[in-house]
Amino acid sequence: MKWVPNNIPRLFEALLEHLHLVFTSVGIALVISLTFGIWAARRPRAFATIILVTGVLFAIPSLALFALLIPMMGIGTTPAITGLAAYSLMILIRNIGTGFQSIPHEVMEAAHGMGYGPFRRTWEVELPLALPYIVGGIRIAVVTVIGIATVAAYINAGGLGEIIFQGIDQRFPEKIIAGGLLTSALALAADYLLASVEKFLRRKVGRAS
């Protein structure tokens, strides 16, 4: 293991590039998903249609989706972030919608009886109760995108996938192992952290109810 100790700065740079791809794409998808998920939560047909459309996007192989975006966006981080955000939509919208649908009808009636308008009720009552589901969706989306983001190296988006593919092209197992282990460690760390937040929120909501 000689390459890794001599290339710590390059590995750290690739890790930061990977984090940029993941959190930018999931952040964009979260904004879109909150808008559509909250709106569609009380509209079963619209919710089913949105899940179907985003499910079709999720089913497209990552390399094919990135290739479809190249004629419009070129290569680099822009098509990579766009594609990764598209993969996050189904997961986030499904969890957001499920969270809002899980709120008891009695809670909604009580908020209405207390004079809460639609916006205030959504912000102060529904959103806090749905938060564990939302964080659960973010957890799944982040872990999923961490893995898919390695493929984005094929379109010059950087990240840990670049180290892995260099190792494959150069028949250099140490690079493959280093990139793969860092990707796995990042996914496990994100899953543990967000799962802990989700459990804390579920306990908090349980005590409040």
Secondary structure as the mmCIF struct_conf table of DSSP 4:
data_model
#
loop_
_struct_conf.conf_type_id
_struct_conf.id
_struct_conf.beg_label_comp_id
_struct_conf.beg_label_asym_id
_struct_conf.beg_label_seq_id
_struct_conf.end_label_comp_id
_struct_conf.end_label_asym_id
_struct_conf.end_label_seq_id
HELX_RH_AL_P HELX_RH_AL_P1 TRP A 3 ASN A 6
TURN_TY1_P TURN_TY1_P1 ASN A 7 ASN A 7
HELX_RH_AL_P HELX_RH_AL_P2 ILE A 8 ALA A 41
TURN_TY1_P TURN_TY1_P2 ARG A 42 ARG A 42
HELX_RH_AL_P HELX_RH_AL_P3 PRO A 44 ALA A 59
BEND BEND1 ILE A 60 ILE A 60
HELX_RH_AL_P HELX_RH_AL_P4 SER A 62 MET A 73
BEND BEND2 ILE A 75 GLY A 76
HELX_RH_AL_P HELX_RH_AL_P5 THR A 77 GLN A 101
TURN_TY1_P TURN_TY1_P3 SER A 102 SER A 102
BEND BEND3 ILE A 103 ILE A 103
HELX_RH_AL_P HELX_RH_AL_P6 HIS A 105 GLY A 113
TURN_TY1_P TURN_TY1_P4 MET A 114 GLY A 115
HELX_RH_AL_P HELX_RH_AL_P7 PRO A 118 ARG A 121
HELX_RH_PI_P HELX_RH_PI_P1 THR A 122 GLU A 126
HELX_RH_AL_P HELX_RH_AL_P8 LEU A 127 ILE A 148
HELX_RH_3T_P HELX_RH_3T_P1 ALA A 149 ILE A 155
TURN_TY1_P TURN_TY1_P5 ASN A 156 ASN A 156
BEND BEND4 GLY A 159 GLY A 159
HELX_RH_AL_P HELX_RH_AL_P9 LEU A 160 GLN A 170
TURN_TY1_P TURN_TY1_P6 ARG A 171 ARG A 171
HELX_RH_AL_P HELX_RH_AL_P10 PRO A 173 ALA A 208
#
